[in-house]
């Protein structure tokens, strides 16, 4: 768990702690065992356990046992709950909420966050992101996708800009823009979740 | 057409007041209508050109509406984005409001074509034309 502070909001102790909190707070509708969260975030299990213990002692999360598994949830009774949720949503929300918002739109084969937000999320130094760039591979209804992006912009307090490319263009990668996107930090979005 | 949302854009400098030019607005709207027809003509052979024409048709229709109502975009960068904000403000209670909201998406696609040399897909052209036609019609009805 010894990672440097998150570039998107370096108020947190480490990127690992920030991502853990974001996973717990922003995806509270699917609480998961610690081992699964560790695997999802690419963190070591012991480190996640120590961090969750700390967060629970501070009253920010609650845990309960379900069989042999320990599930973790945000603690709505914490006086920090609402403010912490807001900070996490604005700073780290795109990775958690963009995928589910696109999941119900037919014609999308894959979607990625790219650009400055994805770069900072991935630990690349640089200026603070202004917009959230989303690369959508497929043939979605343009209007439906753009309306979803508008709703996401309101939630995330940043403009969400989708760029749509057909699967053939994405695979061929003959355009400089697509080559640039493919060679830059990408955050793959999970399109299987319900909105 | 003026309302509180438009007045706010004047107050914050996004727009400025000028003398109303109804004839100039009508000429600009006529040009927008020609652009729509031209966009349809070249859509199959020149999708990038068709997209730019559809964008320009929508842009000129919104400008025509501003001109007729004695408004121009304020000084500074982002003129087309300011135009988009005017469209949403002026047509906030119109049944065509969704198309005015989508103008900003068409603007972004058009920019990505112009500056990132992205390939234009048929669906991009169709989407741009749908928005442009609805915007031109809404402006024409309001100015008639």
Interface residues (C-beta under 8 A of the other chain):
Chain A: X139 X142 X143 X146 X147 X149 X150 X161 X163 X164 X165 X166 X169 X175 X176 X177
Chain B: X98 X101 X102 X105 X108 X112 X116 X117 X118 X119 X121 X123 X124 X127
